[in-house]
Amino acid sequence: MYDTPFLERNIVTQEVKISARDCQVHYGDNHAIKDVNVDIEDKTVTAFIGPSGCGKSTFLRCLNRMNDTIDICRVEGRITLDGEDIYDPKVDPVQLRAKVGMVFQKPNPFPKSIYDNVAYGPKIHGLARSKAELDEIVEKALRRGAIWDEVKDRLTAPGTGLSGGQQQRLCIARAVATEPEVLLMDEPCSALDPIATAQVEELIDELREQYSVVIVTHSMQQAARVSQKTAFFHMGSLVEFGETGQIFTNPRDPRTESYITGRIG
């Protein structure tokens, strides 16, 4: 009897959450992203890998219109969230970013209390009608950020007083507090030590039960550990996209193989 390889047996097809077609990004005269076509699935961790300057973070920022904040940046093509064009003039970027949360490379807690860091987004978006509701949202987000037990007795202390790994988990809690559908993470562990990195990776694995997670990482080992799908970018192009196991063990494009084996990088 034909035996399906282990990796394939354990793949569950998920619905598409974000779709990009013919995506181009220009910074002035620089054509930074060229003809990217990709479908990002719900409740899946998708890793973007590739050499520095290959466009992976630039493309990530297209998914919640963070590039709108850069005057010389021009995005073309079509990117949809649940079938809706996120670049449609009717779409409010602020509301979009509540649905598509973002965690940055360097932990960046607000200069506020731990509580206020998490309560900030829900307050802006009117998600709580009372202090009790806000307390509940904050606790739930801190639990999802796997940091509640460490901070529950000092919620009024400044978020900036936490360790680097705790700050990053606080930023993840802040991102999930607005009940997003997608979480974007731009090298979320690059400023962390190995123990904090392991904690965040474990958290990412838990978060995919509720969100579509897209992570840019310079670490191929991290991509292999946390993701189910991997996209390899090179010189502004999406070279290859597929199941993480297949990308790392049997890449179809020689450029992917060269990167994974360390010949380019």
Secondary structure, 3 states (H helix, E strand, C coil): CCCCCHHHHCCCCCCEEEEEEEEEEEECCEEEEEEEEEEEECCCEEEEECCCCCCHHHHHHHCCCHHHHCCCEEEEEEEEECCEECCCCCCCHHHHHHHEEEECCCCCCCCCEHHHHHHHHHHHCCCCCCHHHHHHHHHHHHHHCCCHHHHCCCCCCEHHHCCHHHHHHHHHHHHHCCCCCEEEEECCCCCCCHHHHHHHHHHHHHHCCCCEEEEECCCHHHHHHHCCEEEEEECCEEEEEEEHHHHHHCCCCHHHHHHHCCCCC
